[in-house]
Amino acid sequence: MSISSLCKTAAAITLVCASSLAGAVSLADLSSKDASSGVKAALEKGASAAVSKLGVENGFLNNEKVKIGLPGVLEKAMPILRMTGQGKKLDELQVSMNHAAESAVALAKPLLLDAVKSMSVTDAKNILSGGETSVTDFFRQKTATPLTAKFLPVVKKITDRNGLSPQYNALMGKASSSGLVSKEESTVESYVTQRALDGLYTIIAEEEKAIRADPIGTGSAILGKVFGAMK
């Protein structure tokens, strides 16, 4: 290769490197507007994906990460209960619990998006400077209480159709007052509601980790810019 060609090649490489450096954005370079827009986009993407995956038929039953098993007390007593002919009812109860969770989660999107709208610039900065699940933590902090209130009646309506549910509630209500079981397991509906919330936040966390791992791959310019600056 001639000296002239070498010089041209070196110049081209220099221009490419300079262009790459000029396009690189650090966290410090982000404006408050971009930071807020990026975090809101991540929140909306995580919320929409989680609801679309779980708030559908068999969304919980077909996902081993969030599938709801029987409360611990019933699980331990399963062999005896099956011997007494309650096995079918137990299986039906587990299915109804998972269907109740999917029905409840299907109603979650408006509250999740309301949380996104209420996000402040300070919230955005805290999320960006937080850990790998800070988006999920924000949702849990802002929505756990209102979602619990929204989920409970939906879950109860569905789980009460199973004959074992009222029996379980009557028995566990007494055990809970004596401190023998946790408040969460004192009723089927409270147990399922908590598991539904846990499942929802689990999937949101998965979406968040995927965004952080490959922000460019999301196809969103603002996600690529903001979360790309975190790398």
N, C-alpha and C positions, 0 to 999 in steps of 0.2 A: 504493500500500500504506500502511495506517495505521501510526502510530507503535507502536501496540500489537502489530500483526502483525510489524513489523520487530524489535521486542524479542524476540518469541517465536522468530522465525527465528534471531536471533543467539544466543539461549540454547540452541537445539537444536544449532547448529553447535558451540558451545562444549562441549556435552556429548559430541558425537561425537568431537571432537578429544581431549578428556580421556580418553574411553574407549580410543581408539586408543593414546594414549601410555601408559596404564596397562597395556595388553596387550602392549606392545612389550618384548622381552627382549633384552638385550645379552649378549655373551659373558661379561662379568664377572658377570652375574646368574645364570648357569647353575650349578646345584649339580653336584658331582662325580658324583652318581648320574645326573642327567639327561645330563651330558656323556658318561658311559660308555655309557648306554643308547642315546643317539643315534648314537654312533660304532659301537657293536655292530650296530645296525640297518642302518647304511650298509654295514658290512662284509658282513653276511649277505646284504643285497640285491645287492651287487656280485658276490659269490661265486656266488650262486644263478643270477643272470642270465647270467653268463659261461659257467657250466657248461651251462646249458640251451640256450644259443645255439650253443656249439661242440661239446659232447659228444654230438652227434646226427649221423645220417647226412648227409654232405656239409656239416657245420658249418664246416669249413675251406675246402673246395673252392668253396663258393658265396659265400664272403666274401672279397672282394679285399683287404681290409685285413690279413687273416691267412693267406691262401692260401700254402701252402708251395711254393716253386719248387725246382728242382734245385740241388744244391750248386754253387757258383761254378765249380769245375773242370769239372764235367759240362756246365754251361750253356755255357761257352766252347767246349767240344769238341763241342757238339751237331751242327753241320753235318757234321763228319767222321764222327761216330758214326752219323748218319742215312745217310750214304753207304755205310757198311759194314753196313747192314741192322739197326742197333741201335735205330732210331727207335721202333718199337713197344714195345720193352722199356723205353726211357726214359720213354715216356708212361705205361706201366703202373707204373713205379717212382714217378713223381710222384703218381699217384693213390693208390698204396699208402701213400706217405708221409703224405698228407693224411688217409687213413682211419686210419692208425696214430695220428696226432695226436688225432683225435676220440675214438678208443677210450681213449687215455691220459687225456685231459681229463675224460672221463666218470667217472673214478675220483678226481678231485681234490677233490670237495666235502667229504668227511669231514676231510681234512687242512686245508682252508681254514677249516672251521667250528671245528676244534680250535684254530687260531690265534686265532679270534675269542674263544673261551672263555679263552684264556691271556692276553688283553689286560689290562694293568694300568691303573690310573687315570692314571699317568704317560704310558703309551702313548696313552690317549685325549686327554689334553691336548696331547701333541706332534702328534697327528693334526689336531686342531682348529686349532692354531696354525701348522701346516705349510702347504705349498703346495697347489695344486689337485689334486695326485695323491698326497697324503700317505697316503690310505687304501690306494692301490695299492702305494705304496712299503713300507708296513707288511707287506702280504701278501708282496711279493717278498722282503723281509728274513727273514720268518718261515717261508716255505714253499718257497722255491726249491730248497734242498738236499734236503729230504725228498721233494718232488714229482719231482725229477730221478731219485732212486733208485726211485721208484714207477713212473715213466713208462718208463724205459729197457727193462726186460724186455718190457713190453707192446709197445713200438714195435719192438723187435728181432724179436719173434715174427712180426709182420706184415710188416715190410720184408724179412725173410729169404726170404719166399716168392717174391720177384722175383729172377730169376737174376743180375741186374746188381749187386744189393746185396752179396753175398759177394765178387764180383770187385772192386767199388769199395773195399770195406774192406781187402782184401789189398793193393791198389795204394796206397791213401792211407795205410795204416799205415806203409809204408816211407817215403813222402813226408813224413809227419808227423815221423818220427824224424830226418829230415834237416832239419827246419825249413822245408820247402817249402810246407806247408799248415798251417792252424791246427789245434789239437787238436780244436776243435769240429767240423771237417769231416773228421776222420780216420776216422770211421765214419758210415754212414748213420743209425744209431740215435741217436748223440750229436747229430748235426745236427738231426734231426727233433725230438728231445726238447727242444732249446733253442728251436727255432721254435715248438713247441707251448706252451712256457712263455711265450714272448714274446707269442703270440697270446692266451693266457689273461689275462695282465696288461694287454694292450691293451684287451680288452673290459671288464675290471674298471674300467680308467681311464675308459672311455667312460661307464660307469654312474655312476661317482663324479662326473664332470663334470656329468652330467644332474641328479643329486641337488643338487649345489651351485648349479646354475643355477636350478632350480625346486623347492626343497624342499617347498613346499606341494603342488605337483602330484603328489608321490609318493603322496599319500593317507595318509601316516603322520603322526600327530600329533607323535611324538617327533622324527622327521626334520625336520618343519616347524619345530618349536621350536628344536632345536639348530642346524641348518644355516641356519635363517632368521636366527638371531642373528649369523651370520657376515657377513651382508650389510650 
